[in-house]
Amino acid sequence: MATAVHSEITNRVAVLTLSNPERRNAMNIELSEKLADAVRSATADDGVGAIVITGEDPAFCAGGDLGELAKADPATLHTVYAGFLAVAECPLPTLAAVNGAAVGAGLNLALACDLRLAGPRAKFDARFLPLGLHPGGGYTWMVQRVLGPQGAAALTLFGDVFDAEEAARIGLVHRAVDDVVAAAVELAGRAAAAPADLVRTTKATLRLTAGMATQAEAVEVEVRAQAASVHSDEFQQRLAALQTKISRSSRDQKG
């Protein structure tokens, strides 16, 4: 069966579904390149305000293609990483709808998203060391930012495997849900409904201030961006609509 990344846009949310069914959506070079292309296409589409990443059932992404990895040099590895690095670098809000096993490179892909939801069959398994393989693609940086040093060690060095409920308990995912794709689309739709430029700027600010040492530094970044947003047409229109709604509500209460 053909390897593909299917794209479907609903309410300004692009749902990108990995499809490599014979290999449980394993991240080979072909799939990685198609994912990177799909992310770039969604990002360039004015009709898209957020992206959901999922896998063709029953897996999310069952790791990298071991046959390709067995003969990979650094240049080849960068090609393998291209898909989830495109997600990590995406200026739009990204959400992983983890519907099944997220192993190795699949765990990287989930970690590359801004937010993760886990379905009932979700499983999170680093599995690098048992294969004799060093983690790659920025995994060690991402996992420590999400779980801290102890959680990262449990998952990476000690081989803990987390199901949906445990992943939610330790903060690896935002929450566990029954219908993970539907929940992800609903959540992503909230971001997609906000002014597009504002969403991109706010995501960029979150990334920038995350590395700052003091609140004062963050204030200086935010004050310029917030002042610009105050003068935007989107803010003025939404403010006017809110004021009209409040005025009508006040009149109705008096009446």
N, C-alpha and C positions, 0 to 999 in steps of 0.2 A: 504493500500500500504506500501511497505517496506521502512524503514528509511535507508538512505545511504548517503555516500559522494562519488560522482562520480569523477574520476580523468582522465584527458586527457592531454597528453603532446604534445605541438606544439612548434617547434623551441626553445627547451630548457625551455619552460614555462609550468609549471604544473597548469592547471585550475582545481580547486577543487570546486565542485558544491554541496551545501547542498541540500538534498532531503528528506523532511518530508512533502509531499504534503497535507496530511489531516490536518496538523497543520500549514500551511504556513511556513514551515521550522523552527518551534519553536525549541529552543535548549534544548532538553531533555537530560538525562544522556547518552542514547544510541548514539544520534547524536554527542554529545560532545566527547565521546570516539572515535567514528569513525573519527571525524575531527582531533583529536590529532594524531591518527594512520596515517591518510593520510598525515599530515604535516611531521611527522617523516619519512615516506616512501619517500616523495618527497625530503626531506633534505638529505637523505642517498643516493639518486640516482645521480650518476655522470653526468647523462644526463639532469639534471634539474638545471637551474641557477636562477630561480625566480618563485614565486608562485602568482597566482591570485585566490582570494576567491570570489565566487558569490553564488546566491541561485537559486533554480529552480523557474522559473516564476510562479506566478507574484510577489513573495516576495523575499527579501534578507534573512531576518530572523526576524520573528514576535515575538521575545522575548523568555523568558524562558517558560518551561512547568509549568503552575501555579499549577497543581495538585501535581507535585513533590516538588515544592517550598513550598507548604502549610505545608508539614511535614518534611522539611529539617532541619538538624542540621549542624554545621560547617563542619564536614567531608563530608557530602553529597554536600554541596555548593562547596567545593573544586573540587568535581567530576564534577559538573555542569560547573565550570569555566575551566575545563581542555582543552577544545577545543580552546577557544580564548586565553588562556594563552600559549598554544603551538604555536599559531600564533605570539603572542607578543614576545616570546622568540626565535623565529626562526632566525637562522643566515643568511638566504637568504633574499633578498629583497621581500617584500610582498605587494600586492596591492589588495584593495577591489573594486570589480566592483559591486556597489550598484544598483541593477536593480529594486528594489521595497522598501517596508517598512523595515526599520532597527529600531526595537523597543527594548528597554531594553537590553537584552543580545545580540540582533542583533546589537544594537548601540555599545556595548562593542566590538563585533567582528570587526566592521568597524574601530573603534578607535585603535584596536590592530595592524592593518596593518600600514606599513610605509607610504602608500599613498592611497588616496581614490578618485575614480571617481564616478560620479552620473549619472544614466540614467534618462530619462524623467519621469519615475514613482517613482523615489526615494523619500523617506520620512524619516526624522530623528526625532525620538520621544523617549525621555528618559522614560517617563511614569512610573517611579518608585513610586513617591510620590502619584499620584492619586490612585494607587493600595494599598497604605498603606505599601509600601515596601521600605526599605532602599537600596540605590545603593550598588552594590558589584562587586567583581572581579577586583578591581583597577579602576573602572569607574571614581571616583572623581579625581584621579591622572591623568588619561589619558585625560579627557575632559578639565581640566584646562591647561594642557600643549598645547593642540591644540587650544583652544578658549580663554584662559586667564580667569581671575576670573569673569568678567562681562558676557561674552558669556556662560560660564559654569553655572552661576546662572540663566541666561535666559532659558537655555535648561532644567536645572535640577530642580530649585526651582519654577520658574514661568511658566513652562509648555509650552514654545515656541516649536512649531513644524515647522521644516524647509523642504521646498521642494528643488529640485536640484539647482535651480538658487540661492535661498537665501543661501543654504549651501556653494555654490561656492563663493558668495559675502563675507561671513563672514570668509572664510578660513577653514570651516569644511571639505570640499573636495577640491582637487586640481583644478578640473574643472567639468562642466556639459557637457555631450556628448550625442549624439543620440544613437549610438550602443555601449553600455558601456563595454560589454565583449570584443568585437573586439578592442576597443580603449585600454582597459587594457592589452590585450595580446600584442599589438603593443608596448606599453610603457614598459611593463615588459621585452619584448624581447631585448630592448636596454641594460638593466642591465644584462640579461642572456648572451649577446654576449661578455661581458668583461671577462677577465680571472677570473675563479671561485674563486681562493684563494684571489685574490685582492679584489673582490667584498665583500667577507665575512669580510676581514680585514677592509675594508673601512666602512662597516656598523657598525662593532664593534667600530671603532674609532669615528664615528658620535655619537654613544650612550655614549661613554666615555667622549668626550669633551663637550657634551651638559650640563654636570653637573659641568664643571670647571668654576672657577671664572675669570680667566685671559687668554688672548691670549698666553702669554708666556708659560703657562702650556700646552696648546694645541700644540704649536710649538714643545715642547720636545717629546710629544707623536708621532706627525706626522713625525718628522725628522728621527726617527729610522725606521718607517714603509716605508717611501718614499725611504730611502737609500736601504732597502732590495728589494724594487720593482725595483729599477734601475738595480740591478744585476740579475733580474729574466730572464729566457729564453723568457717569453712572451713579456717583454718590449723590449729586444734586437731584437726579430723577428719583432715586430710591428714597431720599430724604423727603422730597415733596410728597411722594405716595404715602409714606409713613405718617407724615403730618396730617394729610387728608384723612387717613384711616382713624387716627386718634381723635380728630375733630368730629368726625361722624359718630364715633363711639361715645364721645362726651355728650353730643346732642341727643343721642338715643337714650342715654342714661337719664338725662334731665327730662326727656319727654315721657 
